[in-house]
Structures are given as structure tokens and as C-alpha cells.
Amino acid sequence: MSDNQQQIEAHAKATDQFIQLANRMANEEGVDIKMVSAALMAASGVYATFMAAGNQGFLAPGGVERVAEVYKRNLSYIQERKKAELKDQGLEAKPVGQIQAEAESGTH
């Protein structure tokens, strides 16, 4: 197995472990999913700061922008994968705002 494939598998495993933890918090502990999401983002931000600056440092504004850009690209990639997954299932991929508007207006 190539180093790249090992990294992909390690990333997928770590991601799955965080999802499992989030689901446990929401489903077994009753933590609101918005709180779980906010806590995951906060923890990720703390860890990204540690990774870049260590325990004694912090990110300058330019560093914050670089980390935010990485998050933005990753979130965009996740959305593209989600759209492709829905399409593969024969479902029409719609942004959440469109789904909410249709639900409120009674159209689909």
C-alpha cells in the first residue's frame, strides 16, 4: 500500500471516529446536534492552533485566514462528494435552503 493510500485510510478512520463520538454525544447523551457541531468546530480550531503554533503560541490574522481557507476548501469538497452520493442514489441534490423553502411552501 502506498504512503498516499495509507494517509487516505488513516484520515478516513480518524474522521469516522469523530463522527462516532458526535453521534454518541447526540444520540446517547442527548446533546443538541448544533452544540455537538459547534464543539467539534471549536475543538478543531484549538487543535489547528496547537498544530501551527504549539502550546505557547497563537495564530496571527494571516494564519487565521490560511486555516479558514483550508476549512472552506474542505467543506466545499465535502459538499461536492455529498451531491455526487445523492445523485448516485438517484436522488435530486438540493441545497438545504431550497429544501427548507419548499417545505414551508408545501412544494417539492
C-alpha positions as CSV (number, residue, x, y, z in Angstrom):
1,M,0.0,0.0,0.0
2,S,1.4,3.4,-0.9
3,D,2.0,6.2,1.6
4,N,-0.8,8.2,0.0
5,Q,-3.3,5.3,0.4
6,Q,-2.2,4.9,4.0
7,Q,-2.8,8.5,4.7
8,I,-6.2,8.4,3.0
9,E,-7.2,5.4,5.1
10,A,-5.9,7.0,8.3
11,H,-7.8,10.2,7.5
12,A,-11.0,8.2,6.9
13,K,-10.6,6.3,10.1
14,A,-9.9,9.4,12.2
15,T,-12.9,11.2,10.6
16,D,-15.1,8.2,11.3
17,Q,-14.1,8.1,14.9
18,F,-15.0,11.8,15.3
19,I,-18.4,11.1,13.7
20,Q,-19.0,8.2,16.0
21,L,-18.2,10.4,19.0
22,A,-20.5,13.1,17.8
23,N,-23.3,10.6,17.2
24,R,-22.8,9.1,20.7
25,M,-23.0,12.6,22.2
26,A,-26.2,13.4,20.3
27,N,-27.9,10.0,20.5
28,E,-26.8,8.6,23.8
29,E,-26.1,11.7,25.9
30,G,-28.8,13.9,24.4
31,V,-26.5,16.8,23.5
32,D,-28.2,19.0,20.8
33,I,-26.6,18.4,17.4
34,K,-26.0,22.2,17.0
35,M,-24.0,22.1,20.2
36,V,-22.1,19.0,19.1
37,S,-21.2,20.6,15.8
38,A,-20.1,23.9,17.5
39,A,-18.0,21.9,19.9
40,L,-16.3,19.9,17.1
41,M,-15.5,23.1,15.3
42,A,-14.1,24.7,18.5
43,A,-12.0,21.6,19.2
44,S,-10.8,21.6,15.6
45,G,-9.8,25.3,15.9
46,V,-8.0,24.7,19.1
47,Y,-6.1,21.7,17.7
48,A,-5.3,23.6,14.4
49,T,-3.8,26.4,16.5
50,F,-1.8,23.9,18.5
51,M,-0.6,22.2,15.4
52,A,0.6,25.5,13.9
53,A,1.8,27.4,16.9
54,G,2.3,24.9,19.8
55,N,1.0,25.4,23.3
56,Q,2.7,28.8,23.8
57,G,1.7,30.4,20.6
58,F,-1.4,31.7,18.7
59,L,-2.3,32.4,15.1
60,A,-1.7,35.9,13.7
61,P,-4.5,37.2,11.5
62,G,-2.8,35.8,8.3
63,G,-2.6,32.4,10.0
64,V,-6.3,32.5,10.9
65,E,-7.1,33.3,7.2
66,R,-5.0,30.4,6.0
67,V,-6.7,28.0,8.4
68,A,-10.1,29.3,7.5
69,E,-9.3,28.9,3.8
70,V,-8.4,25.2,4.4
71,Y,-11.7,24.7,6.2
72,K,-13.5,26.4,3.4
73,R,-11.9,24.2,0.7
74,N,-12.6,21.0,2.8
75,L,-16.2,21.9,3.3
76,S,-16.7,22.6,-0.4
77,Y,-15.1,19.3,-1.2
78,I,-17.4,17.5,1.2
79,Q,-20.5,19.2,-0.4
80,E,-19.4,18.1,-3.9
81,R,-19.0,14.5,-2.6
82,K,-22.4,14.6,-0.9
83,K,-24.1,15.8,-4.1
84,A,-22.4,13.0,-6.1
85,E,-23.5,10.5,-3.5
86,L,-27.1,11.7,-3.7
87,K,-27.0,11.6,-7.5
88,D,-25.6,8.0,-7.4
89,Q,-28.6,7.1,-5.2
90,G,-31.0,8.5,-7.8
91,L,-31.9,11.5,-5.6
92,E,-32.1,15.1,-6.6
93,A,-29.4,17.0,-4.7
94,K,-30.8,20.3,-3.4
95,P,-29.1,22.9,-1.1
96,V,-30.6,23.0,2.4
97,G,-32.1,26.5,1.8
98,Q,-34.1,25.2,-1.1
99,I,-35.4,22.2,0.8
100,Q,-36.5,24.4,3.7
101,A,-38.2,26.9,1.3
102,E,-40.1,24.0,-0.4
103,A,-41.1,22.5,2.9
104,E,-42.5,25.9,4.1
105,S,-44.4,26.5,0.8
106,G,-45.6,22.9,0.5
107,T,-44.0,22.3,-2.9
108,H,-41.4,19.6,-3.7
